[in-house]
Amino acid sequence: MPKKYGSRRLLLGFTAFVTAIAIAAGITPLAVAAPQQHWPASQWQLETPDEAANKGVVLALYDALNEGRLQFVNRAMRPDLIQHNPEVANGSAAFRKYQADLRAKFPQLRFDVKRVIVEGDLVIVHNNFVPRPGELGLAKMDLFRLSHGRIAEQWGASQDVLPPSNIGNDMFSTLSSPRVDFPLPLSTDANSKQAAVGLFDEAINERDDNLRLAALDHYIGDNTYFQHWPGVPNGSPALQQFMQDMYAAHPGYRADVKFAVAQGDLVFLFAHLLDFPDAKGSVSGDIFRVRDGKLLEHWSVVQPIPATSANPNTMY
């Protein structure tokens, strides 16, 4: 699949009320977490009818998985589904069997959807898989490609959720202002991609400390940069230290971006991480919130690539 660096988006139903709220919210990112706001996502229609339909198919699949209606898999997915999850073979039948086995093991399982980003034929779902009530479960970022209204291909990454006491911020909440979990028209798709891909190209993949520091100042600046990945505190100085430690421990490290998908002020990057945590590498899903060309907030999931896979495809 090619990298998704361009998009055509229709902005529908953008009312004067929404414009006023958006401008007010976008003046300055707050240095502390803003109060949670619950504005209906329907106020902002940042997707074409086809994109809305694609998102609807994917969300209906999650509803069906949560309710145990596994027959819906046959409607939502193509029989020749291309699967990149190493635990699942190709094909919708294999996906359905995997989910049936999962539900047999965890009858009360739930996929709690946190964020959705859609661009063209790609839909990204940031979610929390909870096998049993009360458990922290897994943080997951799933990427779906649709064709003619059905899911044709799936990628993803997942990792254990750690409690906020261990990492500062939890792995899912929104802390920058306004505190909503859906895309807002406070950045263009192109600007959001430019900021996120620029951070990877000029900072994450930069071994020179001084050049990296300049890139962090350019793409983050004085923003608090709320961080939701375990072990990394808020702010660009913490990210600078993390990358220094990364290159010291893994000299061959590099993040090879495979997809960049944006919707308004949210942008998703899917990457192959070389030489981390070992020679087999990892895949990562990263979501950034963007304002005025700079990054406000970051959510991430990193999964090591296993030695074997149930399908012949790479994870990326």
VEXVO-951019 format. One record per residue (C-alpha): residue number from 1; residue in one letter; x, z, y. Coordinates in Angstrom, 2 decimals, padded with zeros to 5 digits. Layout:
VEXVO-951019
<atom num="NUM" residu="A" c1="X" c3="Z" c2="Y"/>
...
This chain:
VEXVO-951019
<atom num="1" residu="M" c1="000.00" c3="000.00" c2="000.00"/>
<atom num="2" residu="P" c1="001.28" c3="-000.77" c2="003.52"/>
<atom num="3" residu="K" c1="001.80" c3="001.96" c2="006.05"/>
<atom num="4" residu="K" c1="-001.31" c3="002.49" c2="008.17"/>
<atom num="5" residu="Y" c1="000.16" c3="002.16" c2="011.67"/>
<atom num="6" residu="G" c1="-002.67" c3="000.29" c2="013.35"/>
<atom num="7" residu="S" c1="-006.40" c3="000.69" c2="013.66"/>
<atom num="8" residu="R" c1="-009.53" c3="-000.69" c2="015.27"/>
<atom num="9" residu="R" c1="-012.06" c3="001.96" c2="016.10"/>
<atom num="10" residu="L" c1="-015.49" c3="001.88" c2="017.69"/>
<atom num="11" residu="L" c1="-016.27" c3="004.86" c2="019.89"/>
<atom num="12" residu="L" c1="-020.02" c3="005.35" c2="019.52"/>
<atom num="13" residu="G" c1="-022.35" c3="007.78" c2="021.21"/>
<atom num="14" residu="F" c1="-019.76" c3="009.15" c2="023.62"/>
<atom num="15" residu="T" c1="-022.03" c3="011.01" c2="026.03"/>
<atom num="16" residu="A" c1="-021.25" c3="012.36" c2="029.48"/>
<atom num="17" residu="F" c1="-021.62" c3="015.87" c2="028.12"/>
<atom num="18" residu="V" c1="-019.00" c3="015.23" c2="025.47"/>
<atom num="19" residu="T" c1="-016.67" c3="013.67" c2="028.02"/>
<atom num="20" residu="A" c1="-016.86" c3="016.69" c2="030.28"/>
<atom num="21" residu="I" c1="-016.21" c3="019.11" c2="027.42"/>
<atom num="22" residu="A" c1="-013.35" c3="017.01" c2="026.08"/>
<atom num="23" residu="I" c1="-011.60" c3="016.73" c2="029.43"/>
<atom num="24" residu="A" c1="-011.96" c3="020.43" c2="030.06"/>
<atom num="25" residu="A" c1="-010.64" c3="021.29" c2="026.62"/>
<atom num="26" residu="G" c1="-007.75" c3="018.86" c2="026.85"/>
<atom num="27" residu="I" c1="-006.16" c3="019.98" c2="030.09"/>
<atom num="28" residu="T" c1="-003.68" c3="022.46" c2="028.64"/>
<atom num="29" residu="P" c1="-003.13" c3="023.76" c2="025.11"/>
<atom num="30" residu="L" c1="-003.43" c3="027.52" c2="025.01"/>
<atom num="31" residu="A" c1="-000.49" c3="029.74" c2="024.16"/>
<atom num="32" residu="V" c1="-002.73" c3="031.93" c2="022.04"/>
<atom num="33" residu="A" c1="-005.43" c3="031.08" c2="019.57"/>
<atom num="34" residu="A" c1="-008.64" c3="030.01" c2="021.28"/>
<atom num="35" residu="P" c1="-011.99" c3="031.45" c2="020.18"/>
<atom num="36" residu="Q" c1="-013.62" c3="029.57" c2="017.32"/>
<atom num="37" residu="Q" c1="-016.20" c3="027.04" c2="018.49"/>
<atom num="38" residu="H" c1="-018.87" c3="025.44" c2="016.33"/>
<atom num="39" residu="W" c1="-019.87" c3="022.21" c2="018.01"/>
<atom num="40" residu="P" c1="-021.66" c3="019.73" c2="015.75"/>
<atom num="41" residu="A" c1="-019.39" c3="016.94" c2="014.59"/>
<atom num="42" residu="S" c1="-022.25" c3="014.51" c2="015.21"/>
<atom num="43" residu="Q" c1="-021.55" c3="014.84" c2="018.95"/>
<atom num="44" residu="W" c1="-018.47" c3="012.66" c2="018.43"/>
<atom num="45" residu="Q" c1="-018.84" c3="009.45" c2="016.46"/>
<atom num="46" residu="L" c1="-015.23" c3="008.30" c2="016.12"/>
<atom num="47" residu="E" c1="-015.82" c3="005.95" c2="013.24"/>
<atom num="48" residu="T" c1="-017.33" c3="002.57" c2="012.50"/>
<atom num="49" residu="P" c1="-020.39" c3="002.31" c2="010.24"/>
<atom num="50" residu="D" c1="-018.15" c3="001.22" c2="007.36"/>
<atom num="51" residu="E" c1="-015.84" c3="004.19" c2="007.91"/>
<atom num="52" residu="A" c1="-018.81" c3="006.55" c2="008.05"/>
<atom num="53" residu="A" c1="-020.06" c3="005.09" c2="004.77"/>
<atom num="54" residu="N" c1="-016.65" c3="005.52" c2="003.14"/>
<atom num="55" residu="K" c1="-016.49" c3="009.12" c2="004.31"/>
<atom num="56" residu="G" c1="-020.00" c3="009.68" c2="002.99"/>
<atom num="57" residu="V" c1="-019.05" c3="008.48" c2="-000.49"/>
<atom num="58" residu="V" c1="-016.05" c3="010.81" c2="-000.65"/>
<atom num="59" residu="L" c1="-017.93" c3="013.85" c2="000.65"/>
<atom num="60" residu="A" c1="-020.77" c3="013.15" c2="-001.77"/>
<atom num="61" residu="L" c1="-018.19" c3="013.21" c2="-004.56"/>
<atom num="62" residu="Y" c1="-017.00" c3="016.67" c2="-003.49"/>
<atom num="63" residu="D" c1="-020.61" c3="017.87" c2="-003.38"/>
<atom num="64" residu="A" c1="-021.14" c3="016.54" c2="-006.89"/>
<atom num="65" residu="L" c1="-017.98" c3="018.21" c2="-008.19"/>
<atom num="66" residu="N" c1="-019.07" c3="021.51" c2="-006.67"/>
<atom num="67" residu="E" c1="-022.48" c3="021.23" c2="-008.31"/>
<atom num="68" residu="G" c1="-021.26" c3="020.03" c2="-011.68"/>
<atom num="69" residu="R" c1="-022.98" c3="016.63" c2="-011.36"/>
<atom num="70" residu="L" c1="-020.11" c3="014.76" c2="-012.94"/>
<atom num="71" residu="Q" c1="-022.20" c3="011.69" c2="-013.67"/>
<atom num="72" residu="F" c1="-021.84" c3="010.89" c2="-009.96"/>
<atom num="73" residu="V" c1="-018.19" c3="010.04" c2="-010.64"/>
<atom num="74" residu="N" c1="-019.38" c3="006.78" c2="-012.21"/>
<atom num="75" residu="R" c1="-021.13" c3="005.83" c2="-008.95"/>
<atom num="76" residu="A" c1="-018.41" c3="006.95" c2="-006.56"/>
<atom num="77" residu="M" c1="-015.35" c3="005.60" c2="-008.37"/>
<atom num="78" residu="R" c1="-014.41" c3="002.21" c2="-009.74"/>
<atom num="79" residu="P" c1="-013.90" c3="002.14" c2="-013.52"/>
<atom num="80" residu="D" c1="-010.36" c3="000.82" c2="-012.95"/>
<atom num="81" residu="L" c1="-009.45" c3="003.64" c2="-010.54"/>
<atom num="82" residu="I" c1="-005.71" c3="003.76" c2="-009.79"/>
<atom num="83" residu="Q" c1="-004.65" c3="007.38" c2="-010.06"/>
<atom num="84" residu="H" c1="-001.51" c3="008.95" c2="-008.57"/>
<atom num="85" residu="N" c1="-002.24" c3="012.56" c2="-009.55"/>
<atom num="86" residu="P" c1="000.26" c3="013.19" c2="-012.37"/>
<atom num="87" residu="E" c1="-002.28" c3="015.36" c2="-014.21"/>
<atom num="88" residu="V" c1="-004.86" c3="012.57" c2="-014.53"/>
<atom num="89" residu="A" c1="-004.77" c3="009.18" c2="-016.25"/>
<atom num="90" residu="N" c1="-005.97" c3="005.99" c2="-014.58"/>
<atom num="91" residu="G" c1="-009.68" c3="005.20" c2="-014.57"/>
<atom num="92" residu="S" c1="-012.86" c3="006.95" c2="-013.51"/>
<atom num="93" residu="A" c1="-013.53" c3="008.07" c2="-017.10"/>
<atom num="94" residu="A" c1="-010.25" c3="010.00" c2="-017.14"/>
<atom num="95" residu="F" c1="-011.05" c3="011.58" c2="-013.78"/>
<atom num="96" residu="R" c1="-014.48" c3="012.64" c2="-015.02"/>
<atom num="97" residu="K" c1="-012.99" c3="014.16" c2="-018.18"/>
<atom num="98" residu="Y" c1="-010.37" c3="015.99" c2="-016.13"/>
<atom num="99" residu="Q" c1="-013.07" c3="017.47" c2="-013.92"/>
<atom num="100" residu="A" c1="-015.21" c3="018.39" c2="-016.94"/>
<atom num="101" residu="D" c1="-012.28" c3="020.22" c2="-018.53"/>
<atom num="102" residu="L" c1="-011.60" c3="021.97" c2="-015.23"/>
<atom num="103" residu="R" c1="-015.20" c3="023.11" c2="-014.92"/>
<atom num="104" residu="A" c1="-015.23" c3="024.33" c2="-018.53"/>
<atom num="105" residu="K" c1="-012.24" c3="026.50" c2="-017.71"/>
<atom num="106" residu="F" c1="-013.55" c3="027.58" c2="-014.29"/>
<atom num="107" residu="P" c1="-017.39" c3="027.46" c2="-014.30"/>
<atom num="108" residu="Q" c1="-017.61" c3="028.75" c2="-010.71"/>
<atom num="109" residu="L" c1="-014.96" c3="026.47" c2="-009.23"/>
<atom num="110" residu="R" c1="-015.39" c3="025.13" c2="-005.72"/>
<atom num="111" residu="F" c1="-013.74" c3="022.57" c2="-003.46"/>
<atom num="112" residu="D" c1="-014.10" c3="023.91" c2="000.08"/>
<atom num="113" residu="V" c1="-013.67" c3="020.97" c2="002.45"/>
<atom num="114" residu="K" c1="-011.80" c3="021.91" c2="005.64"/>
<atom num="115" residu="R" c1="-011.08" c3="018.62" c2="007.42"/>
<atom num="116" residu="V" c1="-011.83" c3="014.94" c2="006.94"/>
<atom num="117" residu="I" c1="-010.00" c3="012.02" c2="008.55"/>
<atom num="118" residu="V" c1="-011.14" c3="008.43" c2="008.06"/>
<atom num="119" residu="E" c1="-009.53" c3="005.17" c2="009.12"/>
<atom num="120" residu="G" c1="-010.55" c3="001.84" c2="007.71"/>
<atom num="121" residu="D" c1="-010.68" c3="002.05" c2="003.92"/>
<atom num="122" residu="L" c1="-008.77" c3="005.36" c2="003.77"/>
<atom num="123" residu="V" c1="-010.34" c3="008.83" c2="003.70"/>
<atom num="124" residu="I" c1="-008.30" c3="012.06" c2="003.78"/>
<atom num="125" residu="V" c1="-009.81" c3="015.37" c2="002.69"/>
<atom num="126" residu="H" c1="-008.04" c3="018.66" c2="003.45"/>
<atom num="127" residu="N" c1="-009.59" c3="021.20" c2="001.10"/>
<atom num="128" residu="N" c1="-009.19" c3="024.53" c2="-000.65"/>
<atom num="129" residu="F" c1="-009.71" c3="024.46" c2="-004.41"/>
<atom num="130" residu="V" c1="-010.95" c3="027.90" c2="-005.47"/>
<atom num="131" residu="P" c1="-011.12" c3="028.26" c2="-009.28"/>
<atom num="132" residu="R" c1="-012.84" c3="031.66" c2="-009.24"/>
<atom num="133" residu="P" c1="-014.69" c3="033.48" c2="-006.44"/>
<atom num="134" residu="G" c1="-012.31" c3="035.69" c2="-004.50"/>
<atom num="135" residu="E" c1="-009.15" c3="033.81" c2="-005.49"/>
<atom num="136" residu="L" c1="-006.98" c3="032.07" c2="-002.92"/>
<atom num="137" residu="G" c1="-006.63" c3="028.94" c2="-005.03"/>
<atom num="138" residu="L" c1="-004.84" c3="025.78" c2="-003.94"/>
<atom num="139" residu="A" c1="-004.43" c3="024.04" c2="-000.60"/>
<atom num="140" residu="K" c1="-005.01" c3="020.32" c2="-001.22"/>
<atom num="141" residu="M" c1="-004.79" c3="017.11" c2="000.75"/>
<atom num="142" residu="D" c1="-006.42" c3="014.20" c2="-001.07"/>
<atom num="143" residu="L" c1="-006.15" c3="010.57" c2="000.04"/>
<atom num="144" residu="F" c1="-008.69" c3="008.02" c2="-001.17"/>
<atom num="145" residu="R" c1="-008.74" c3="004.25" c2="-000.75"/>
<atom num="146" residu="L" c1="-012.17" c3="002.67" c2="-001.02"/>
<atom num="147" residu="S" c1="-013.12" c3="-000.88" c2="-001.91"/>
<atom num="148" residu="H" c1="-016.66" c3="-002.21" c2="-001.55"/>
<atom num="149" residu="G" c1="-018.09" c3="001.27" c2="-001.20"/>
<atom num="150" residu="R" c1="-016.34" c3="002.87" c2="-004.17"/>
<atom num="151" residu="I" c1="-013.12" c3="004.82" c2="-004.59"/>
<atom num="152" residu="A" c1="-010.43" c3="002.49" c2="-005.92"/>
<atom num="153" residu="E" c1="-007.29" c3="004.62" c2="-005.62"/>
<atom num="154" residu="Q" c1="-006.36" c3="008.28" c2="-005.17"/>
<atom num="155" residu="W" c1="-003.24" c3="010.14" c2="-004.04"/>
<atom num="156" residu="G" c1="-002.83" c3="013.81" c2="-003.29"/>
<atom num="157" residu="A" c1="-000.71" c3="016.92" c2="-002.98"/>
<atom num="158" residu="S" c1="-001.50" c3="020.57" c2="-003.65"/>
<atom num="159" residu="Q" c1="000.19" c3="023.95" c2="-003.52"/>
<atom num="160" residu="D" c1="-000.70" c3="027.61" c2="-003.97"/>
<atom num="161" residu="V" c1="-002.39" c3="029.28" c2="-001.01"/>
<atom num="162" residu="L" c1="-000.50" c3="032.28" c2="000.32"/>
<atom num="163" residu="P" c1="-002.26" c3="035.11" c2="002.19"/>
<atom num="164" residu="P" c1="-001.88" c3="035.09" c2="005.98"/>
<atom num="165" residu="S" c1="000.05" c3="038.37" c2="005.88"/>
<atom num="166" residu="N" c1="002.91" c3="036.52" c2="004.19"/>
<atom num="167" residu="I" c1="003.07" c3="033.53" c2="006.54"/>
<atom num="168" residu="G" c1="001.61" c3="034.60" c2="009.88"/>
<atom num="169" residu="N" c1="-001.19" c3="032.02" c2="010.14"/>
<atom num="170" residu="D" c1="-003.50" c3="031.13" c2="007.27"/>
<atom num="171" residu="M" c1="-003.23" c3="027.65" c2="005.77"/>
<atom num="172" residu="F" c1="-006.58" c3="026.25" c2="006.97"/>
<atom num="173" residu="S" c1="-007.90" c3="027.58" c2="010.29"/>
<atom num="174" residu="T" c1="-007.72" c3="025.84" c2="013.67"/>
<atom num="175" residu="L" c1="-005.92" c3="027.93" c2="016.30"/>
<atom num="176" residu="S" c1="-005.45" c3="025.46" c2="019.17"/>
<atom num="177" residu="S" c1="-008.22" c3="024.80" c2="021.67"/>
<atom num="178" residu="P" c1="-010.98" c3="023.83" c2="021.10"/>
<atom num="179" residu="R" c1="-011.23" c3="025.52" c2="017.70"/>
<atom num="180" residu="V" c1="-013.12" c3="022.89" c2="015.75"/>
<atom num="181" residu="D" c1="-012.15" c3="021.35" c2="012.43"/>
<atom num="182" residu="F" c1="-013.12" c3="017.71" c2="013.02"/>
<atom num="183" residu="P" c1="-011.40" c3="014.94" c2="015.03"/>
<atom num="184" residu="L" c1="-012.00" c3="014.82" c2="018.79"/>
<atom num="185" residu="P" c1="-011.51" c3="011.89" c2="021.20"/>
<atom num="186" residu="L" c1="-008.75" c3="013.75" c2="023.04"/>
<atom num="187" residu="S" c1="-006.05" c3="011.36" c2="021.82"/>
<atom num="188" residu="T" c1="-006.14" c3="007.75" c2="020.72"/>
<atom num="189" residu="D" c1="-005.37" c3="006.81" c2="017.14"/>
<atom num="190" residu="A" c1="-002.24" c3="004.99" c2="018.31"/>
<atom num="191" residu="N" c1="-000.95" c3="007.91" c2="020.39"/>
<atom num="192" residu="S" c1="-001.59" c3="010.37" c2="017.57"/>
<atom num="193" residu="K" c1="000.35" c3="008.23" c2="015.11"/>
<atom num="194" residu="Q" c1="003.17" c3="007.68" c2="017.57"/>
<atom num="195" residu="A" c1="003.63" c3="011.43" c2="018.05"/>
<atom num="196" residu="A" c1="003.52" c3="012.34" c2="014.35"/>
<atom num="197" residu="V" c1="005.63" c3="009.44" c2="013.08"/>
<atom num="198" residu="G" c1="008.04" c3="009.96" c2="015.97"/>
<atom num="199" residu="L" c1="008.51" c3="013.59" c2="014.96"/>
<atom num="200" residu="F" c1="009.39" c3="012.50" c2="011.41"/>
<atom num="201" residu="D" c1="011.66" c3="009.65" c2="012.48"/>
<atom num="202" residu="E" c1="013.49" c3="011.44" c2="015.29"/>
<atom num="203" residu="A" c1="013.40" c3="015.11" c2="014.27"/>
<atom num="204" residu="I" c1="012.56" c3="015.71" c2="010.61"/>
<atom num="205" residu="N" c1="014.88" c3="012.92" c2="009.45"/>
<atom num="206" residu="E" c1="017.58" c3="013.64" c2="012.06"/>
<atom num="207" residu="R" c1="020.67" c3="015.48" c2="010.79"/>
<atom num="208" residu="D" c1="022.25" c3="015.96" c2="014.22"/>
<atom num="209" residu="D" c1="021.08" c3="019.30" c2="015.65"/>
<atom num="210" residu="N" c1="021.28" c3="018.19" c2="019.29"/>
<atom num="211" residu="L" c1="019.37" c3="014.95" c2="018.74"/>
<atom num="212" residu="R" c1="016.77" c3="016.83" c2="016.71"/>
<atom num="213" residu="L" c1="016.37" c3="019.42" c2="019.44"/>
<atom num="214" residu="A" c1="015.78" c3="016.68" c2="022.02"/>
<atom num="215" residu="A" c1="013.16" c3="015.09" c2="019.78"/>
<atom num="216" residu="L" c1="011.39" c3="018.41" c2="019.26"/>
<atom num="217" residu="D" c1="011.27" c3="018.89" c2="023.02"/>
<atom num="218" residu="H" c1="009.83" c3="015.39" c2="023.41"/>
<atom num="219" residu="Y" c1="007.14" c3="015.67" c2="020.73"/>
<atom num="220" residu="I" c1="006.28" c3="019.39" c2="020.97"/>
<atom num="221" residu="G" c1="007.65" c3="020.60" c2="024.29"/>
<atom num="222" residu="D" c1="006.35" c3="023.97" c2="025.45"/>
<atom num="223" residu="N" c1="003.32" c3="023.93" c2="023.16"/>
<atom num="224" residu="T" c1="002.85" c3="026.96" c2="020.93"/>
<atom num="225" residu="Y" c1="002.77" c3="024.50" c2="017.98"/>
<atom num="226" residu="F" c1="000.63" c3="026.57" c2="015.64"/>
<atom num="227" residu="Q" c1="002.18" c3="026.33" c2="012.18"/>
<atom num="228" residu="H" c1="000.20" c3="026.67" c2="008.95"/>
<atom num="229" residu="W" c1="002.90" c3="025.87" c2="006.39"/>
<atom num="230" residu="P" c1="004.16" c3="028.97" c2="004.53"/>
<atom num="231" residu="G" c1="007.45" c3="030.38" c2="005.69"/>
<atom num="232" residu="V" c1="007.70" c3="028.62" c2="009.05"/>
<atom num="233" residu="P" c1="006.65" c3="030.53" c2="012.22"/>
<atom num="234" residu="N" c1="005.00" c3="028.94" c2="015.26"/>
<atom num="235" residu="G" c1="006.98" c3="026.89" c2="017.74"/>
<atom num="236" residu="S" c1="009.70" c3="024.24" c2="017.86"/>
<atom num="237" residu="P" c1="012.63" c3="026.73" c2="017.63"/>
<atom num="238" residu="A" c1="011.37" c3="027.83" c2="014.21"/>
<atom num="239" residu="L" c1="011.07" c3="024.20" c2="013.11"/>
<atom num="240" residu="Q" c1="014.61" c3="023.52" c2="014.35"/>
<atom num="241" residu="Q" c1="015.91" c3="026.45" c2="012.29"/>
<atom num="242" residu="F" c1="013.93" c3="025.32" c2="009.25"/>
<atom num="243" residu="M" c1="015.45" c3="021.84" c2="009.41"/>
<atom num="244" residu="Q" c1="018.97" c3="023.24" c2="009.85"/>
<atom num="245" residu="D" c1="018.45" c3="025.34" c2="006.73"/>
<atom num="246" residu="M" c1="016.92" c3="022.36" c2="004.90"/>
<atom num="247" residu="Y" c1="019.91" c3="020.07" c2="005.50"/>
<atom num="248" residu="A" c1="022.34" c3="022.86" c2="004.61"/>
<atom num="249" residu="A" c1="020.63" c3="023.38" c2="001.24"/>
<atom num="250" residu="H" c1="019.60" c3="019.76" c2="000.58"/>
<atom num="251" residu="P" c1="022.06" c3="017.31" c2="002.20"/>
<atom num="252" residu="G" c1="020.19" c3="014.32" c2="000.79"/>
<atom num="253" residu="Y" c1="016.84" c3="015.34" c2="002.25"/>
<atom num="254" residu="R" c1="014.70" c3="012.66" c2="003.84"/>
<atom num="255" residu="A" c1="010.95" c3="012.27" c2="004.45"/>
<atom num="256" residu="D" c1="009.88" c3="008.71" c2="003.67"/>
<atom num="257" residu="V" c1="006.46" c3="008.25" c2="005.28"/>
<atom num="258" residu="K" c1="004.11" c3="006.16" c2="003.13"/>
<atom num="259" residu="F" c1="000.86" c3="006.47" c2="005.09"/>
<atom num="260" residu="A" c1="-000.03" c3="007.34" c2="008.67"/>
<atom num="261" residu="V" c1="-003.78" c3="007.67" c2="009.17"/>
<atom num="262" residu="A" c1="-005.34" c3="008.80" c2="012.45"/>
<atom num="263" residu="Q" c1="-008.77" c3="009.56" c2="013.81"/>
<atom num="264" residu="G" c1="-008.80" c3="010.75" c2="017.40"/>
<atom num="265" residu="D" c1="-006.60" c3="013.81" c2="017.87"/>
<atom num="266" residu="L" c1="-005.96" c3="014.33" c2="014.14"/>
<atom num="267" residu="V" c1="-003.32" c3="012.36" c2="012.26"/>
<atom num="268" residu="F" c1="-002.33" c3="012.55" c2="008.60"/>
<atom num="269" residu="L" c1="001.06" c3="011.59" c2="007.17"/>
<atom num="270" residu="F" c1="001.73" c3="011.23" c2="003.46"/>
<atom num="271" residu="A" c1="005.42" c3="011.20" c2="002.56"/>
<atom num="272" residu="H" c1="007.89" c3="011.15" c2="-000.29"/>
<atom num="273" residu="L" c1="010.42" c3="013.94" c2="000.24"/>
<atom num="274" residu="L" c1="013.82" c3="013.09" c2="-001.23"/>
<atom num="275" residu="D" c1="016.14" c3="015.79" c2="-002.61"/>
<atom num="276" residu="F" c1="013.59" c3="018.58" c2="-002.13"/>
<atom num="277" residu="P" c1="013.31" c3="020.90" c2="-003.96"/>
<atom num="278" residu="D" c1="015.47" c3="018.97" c2="-006.45"/>
<atom num="279" residu="A" c1="016.53" c3="015.43" c2="-007.29"/>
<atom num="280" residu="K" c1="012.99" c3="014.44" c2="-008.37"/>
<atom num="281" residu="G" c1="011.74" c3="015.18" c2="-004.87"/>
<atom num="282" residu="S" c1="008.24" c3="016.05" c2="-003.67"/>
<atom num="283" residu="V" c1="005.24" c3="014.57" c2="-001.94"/>
<atom num="284" residu="S" c1="003.84" c3="016.06" c2="001.24"/>
<atom num="285" residu="G" c1="000.60" c3="015.80" c2="003.14"/>
<atom num="286" residu="D" c1="000.81" c3="016.75" c2="006.81"/>
<atom num="287" residu="I" c1="-001.97" c3="016.91" c2="009.40"/>
<atom num="288" residu="F" c1="-001.13" c3="017.22" c2="013.09"/>
<atom num="289" residu="R" c1="-003.31" c3="017.82" c2="016.13"/>
<atom num="290" residu="V" c1="-002.20" c3="015.82" c2="019.16"/>
<atom num="291" residu="R" c1="-002.80" c3="016.14" c2="022.90"/>
<atom num="292" residu="D" c1="-001.14" c3="014.18" c2="025.72"/>
<atom num="293" residu="G" c1="001.33" c3="012.67" c2="023.28"/>
<atom num="294" residu="K" c1="002.53" c3="016.05" c2="022.00"/>
<atom num="295" residu="L" c1="001.84" c3="018.03" c2="018.85"/>
<atom num="296" residu="L" c1="-000.31" c3="021.16" c2="019.08"/>
<atom num="297" residu="E" c1="-000.79" c3="022.26" c2="015.49"/>
<atom num="298" residu="H" c1="000.37" c3="021.48" c2="011.96"/>
<atom num="299" residu="W" c1="-001.09" c3="021.93" c2="008.48"/>
<atom num="300" residu="S" c1="000.89" c3="020.95" c2="005.39"/>
<atom num="301" residu="V" c1="000.88" c3="020.78" c2="001.61"/>
<atom num="302" residu="V" c1="004.02" c3="020.09" c2="-000.45"/>
<atom num="303" residu="Q" c1="004.02" c3="019.42" c2="-004.20"/>
<atom num="304" residu="P" c1="007.15" c3="018.87" c2="-006.33"/>
<atom num="305" residu="I" c1="007.09" c3="015.71" c2="-008.43"/>
<atom num="306" residu="P" c1="006.91" c3="016.71" c2="-012.12"/>
<atom num="307" residu="A" c1="009.12" c3="015.28" c2="-014.84"/>
<atom num="308" residu="T" c1="006.17" c3="013.62" c2="-016.63"/>
<atom num="309" residu="S" c1="002.86" c3="012.08" c2="-015.62"/>
<atom num="310" residu="A" c1="-000.44" c3="011.20" c2="-017.30"/>
<atom num="311" residu="N" c1="-000.35" c3="007.80" c2="-015.54"/>
<atom num="312" residu="P" c1="002.38" c3="005.19" c2="-014.92"/>
<atom num="313" residu="N" c1="002.12" c3="005.38" c2="-011.12"/>
<atom num="314" residu="T" c1="004.34" c3="007.23" c2="-008.68"/>
<atom num="315" residu="M" c1="002.76" c3="010.09" c2="-006.73"/>
<atom num="316" residu="Y" c1="003.34" c3="008.12" c2="-003.53"/>
